[in-house]
Structure formats: C-alpha cells, structure tokens
C-alpha cells in the first residue's frame, strides 16, 4: 500500500469500526476500554465513528449460566437480549469519560437490503452522527431468523459502510494482519496490501485463532466483507483489536484493501 494512502487514514471523516466477539469477551474483555478510548480519541478529532460490535450472545452467556454458546435459536436469542444490554453499558461507561453518548442500532439483513427499511436505516444512522452520537450497531439476534441473517458482522459492517458512504472500514480481530495461509502454518506470509483488482487465488484464508466458540467470523469472512466494501469505494483495513489506536492514527499496521477508484472525495486515494 502506498504511504500516501495509509497517511490519509487519519484524515477520513466517516469511519465504521467492526470488532468481533472473541476480541472483547472472556480473557479479552479487558480490550474493551482501550478500544473505546481509541474511538473516543478519533471522535474527538471531529471524525464520525460507527462501531459495529459483535459479542451480545457471548456477553449474555454468563448471566444465563451457560458454559458455551447455545446451539438452539431460542436460547441464543435470550442470551443476545441480555448480553446486548450488558455490552452497551460497558461501552457507555468508557464513553462517559469523554462526554460521548452511544446510540444502539440493532439491524436485520432486511434493514439493509429492502426499502423502506434501507432508507430508514441510513437516515437514522446519519442523524445520530449529525448529533455527534456514536452508533453502536449489531445484528438484532433477538428477532433475526435463519433465513434472514447477515451470517457474521463483518458482512453487516461492510454493507453498512456502503449504505452510509463511509471513507474507511476498520475490521478488527485477534490477528495483526491477513496472511497467505493461517499464520501458525509454515510458510505463512503477512499481506500488507491488496489491490482492488488483485487475484487472491491460491491463498488459504481460514481460522487464525481459537475463540472459545463465541464468534462466527474468520479470515475468510473478512476478505469477503473487505472486497464488498472496497468494490463500492470504501477503503478497508484489517488488523488486531489491540492495534486499533495505531490503525486510526494511520500507522503501518494491518492489511490494506485498496478501494475501487470512484468519484473524487469518495475514497481514500
């Protein structure tokens, strides 16, 4: 990736940040405060920030005395209902230190695909950003059905980025970058930059780290989501949750997906 493109990350005016369940639950729950501090710092520069957060089911499991992610839909819905409240409260606790209010937005796939829901979603998120409120977005697991689900929040974040014309999509996980194959395998090479028209054949994107069964995404879903957003002109950066602050400052971290060239001012080019 060119130094010019990476430097412009810090000048993006609208950013969508997605964090996965395994990065903010269990042993990694202590990453919540540093992540929100990084987002608050970015917000303080006048940037519009949207957080797409997984983790509702994982956050609710202990309150339902569950040792693992429930397999049946009804219990998943119950865990999500409890956990979404817990998760939002944790985020707001850190945001309070910066005088930032969070606005909860729960979506199903139909809200981003079908009119008038699509327009309503765009209007609601835009208005929250206009009011300098930080939208906290998640799939509405309490009511979503198997036939109408995003499947993972990487895809949700990509679709939302396109809908609200974000300059940058930051996809966070447990791994610092994408690799040519799972990084624990011999010969795995870190990928710094992926052109908008680059061929990815031969790369073995896959699971990179055990997450205790609380997450639904992985490297493959991030590549697909990044391609979706980049094809619409949104730049994408994939890196570790612990590197969020560095990424938002435009430092040389993660894997950069070059956006497809579009009208001036639409993409980070």
Secondary structure, 3 states (H helix, E strand, C coil): CCHHHHHHHHHCCEEEEEECHHHHCHHHCCHHHHHHHHHHHHHHCCCEEEEEECCHHHHHHHHHCCCCCCCCHHHHHHHHHHHHHHHHHHHHHHHHHHCCCEEEEEECHHHHHCCCHHHHHHHHHHHHHHCCCEEEEEECCCCCCCCCCCCCHHHHHHHHHHHCCCCEEEEEECCCCEECECCCCCCCCEECEECCCCCCCCCECCCCCCCCCCCCCCHHHHHHHHHHHHHCCCEEEEEEHHHHHHHHCCCCCCEEECCCCCCCCCCCC
